[in-house]
Amino acid sequence: MKHRFAGLAGIDEADLKYRILIEQDEDGVFVVEVPSLPGCVSQGRTRQEAIENAKEAIAAYLESLAAHDEPIPPPIAEELVEVAI
């Protein structure tokens, strides 16, 4: 599937991956932040709902950048490895 965001020529939309941070607040709501997209925040009543809402927020964020001819931050190209000691 070809992406709909200017500035990422040659990158398939399925390759657009951004790291999210999920925290549960004092009211039990799951809050999601996208560190590489400043101000891109979402939430949900469940962890899964928060993740789905984050996907929508990321897409809207990237669409807004593209509409305003702003550069699109590149997707993550790193691997997270947890090591037990």
Secondary structure, DSSP 4 states (H G I P E B T S, - for coil): -B---TT-TT-BGGG-----EEEE-TTS-EEEE-TTSTT-EEEESSHHHHHHHHHHHHHHHHHHHHHTTPPPPPPP---------
